[in-house]
Amino acid sequence: MAHKPGTVLVVGATGSVGRLVVTEGVRQGYETRALVRGSSRAGRLDTAASMVVGELTRAQTLAEAVAGIDAVIFTQGSSYGDAAAAEAVDYGAVKNVLQALNGRPVRIALMTAIGVTRRGGTHDWKRRSERLVRASGNAYTIVRPGWFDYNDENQLAITLLQGDTRHAGSPADGVIARHQIARVLVDSLASDAADRLTFELVAERGPAQEDLEPVFGALDKDPRGSVDGVRDQPNMPADAEPARVRADLDALGDTDQA
Ligand SMILES: NC(=O)c1ccc[n+]([C@@H]2O[C@H](COP(=O)([O-])OP(=O)(O)OC[C@H]3O[C@@H](n4cnc5c(N)ncnc54)[C@H](OP(=O)(O)O)[C@@H]3O)[C@@H](O)[C@H]2O)c1
């Protein structure tokens, strides 16, 4: 077990998964801070969490949000198919929080999606957000969930896959309960075994495991210095990325972008 971080910022805290992450963070004893765009959007958030107002698309509004945090969990998401929004929100939130942190190390858990390595407008920006996290030099866990809440009641055995090989674009790719996504994201923060992991998250028939350490520990870690997941198929060559993305990666540090 790694040192348990104290204060956790949840980005996308008002979302269908983000709300559950806030509750799970509180349940696990973290000082949980929810980033919201306005206090009117914060209804139904766990009252034991604190709230901070900021606009995840603008780094200059995030100083208060990142002040003193030990970890950040990203669950934000834009409407599927809107590439401009995906750049501003899915990718922008990661870029802007890292910028606001200004190099201060934090533990990161990032939620993207199963099938994220399949090229296409919205997914490309999620995949690029993964690259920013790997390039940042922080300890991290990248979680690519299957289809939310399509699982049966007895389908709760947490199953982690690598290589992102399921590309049907339907629940046939895998299913997972939202509350289990929240648990995996929060559990990863205090786990050395979960550091430098990229995995797809689905559920198979059976009960949920009490301890995820052996589940994390069975996976391969991403190579140090790589911007891609350990078993991902080559695609989206870094030198073919838009110039602004290459500049963002270059600004973060010394990584192998091949
Ligand atoms: N549905 C699935 O089966 C599935 C499977 C895998 C992955 N995913 C991915 O999971 C992601 C999140 O899903 P979800 O159901 O939790 O989404 P959601 O309920 O729509 O929540 C999205 C979150 O992002 C925030 N957000 C969106 N646009 C914003 C903007 N312009 N500025 C500031 N904040 C913004 C929302 O804030 P506000 O409340 O202020 O709008 C909210 O907190 C999606 O990107 C989706 O692609 C979904």
The ligand as an ORCA input file, in Angstrom:
! r2SCAN-3c Opt
* xyz 0 1
  N     -22.130      5.731    -20.468
  C     -21.235      4.769    -20.586
  O     -21.569      3.569    -20.665
  C     -19.773      5.121    -20.625
  C     -18.820      4.099    -20.655
  C     -17.454      4.444    -20.609
  C     -17.077      5.768    -20.527
  N     -18.040      6.740    -20.531
  C     -17.589      8.135    -20.448
  O     -17.764      8.630    -19.126
  C     -17.754     10.052    -19.176
  C     -18.532     10.623    -18.002
  O     -19.773     10.003    -17.936
  P     -20.884     10.504    -16.934
  O     -22.096      9.657    -17.182
  O     -20.385     10.599    -15.543
  O     -21.116     11.964    -17.532
  P     -22.096     13.096    -17.032
  O     -23.070     12.571    -16.030
  O     -22.619     13.766    -18.261
  O     -21.088     14.082    -16.265
  C     -20.162     14.837    -16.961
  C     -19.385     15.702    -15.994
  O     -18.522     16.543    -16.757
  C     -18.856     17.903    -16.493
  N     -18.811     18.738    -17.700
  C     -19.283     18.422    -18.933
  N     -19.101     19.473    -19.768
  C     -18.519     20.474    -19.028
  C     -18.074     21.800    -19.315
  N     -18.204     22.343    -20.538
  N     -17.533     22.522    -18.326
  C     -17.417     22.014    -17.076
  N     -17.822     20.761    -16.733
  C     -18.356     20.003    -17.708
  C     -20.286     17.893    -15.965
  O     -20.492     19.065    -15.212
  P     -21.967     19.755    -15.118
  O     -22.780     18.874    -14.198
  O     -21.663     21.086    -14.576
  O     -22.515     19.757    -16.527
  C     -20.281     16.616    -15.149
  O     -19.699     16.833    -13.896
  C     -18.294     10.416    -20.554
  O     -17.313     11.209    -21.203
  C     -18.413      9.096    -21.288
  O     -17.844      9.138    -22.582
  C     -19.359      6.451    -20.558
*
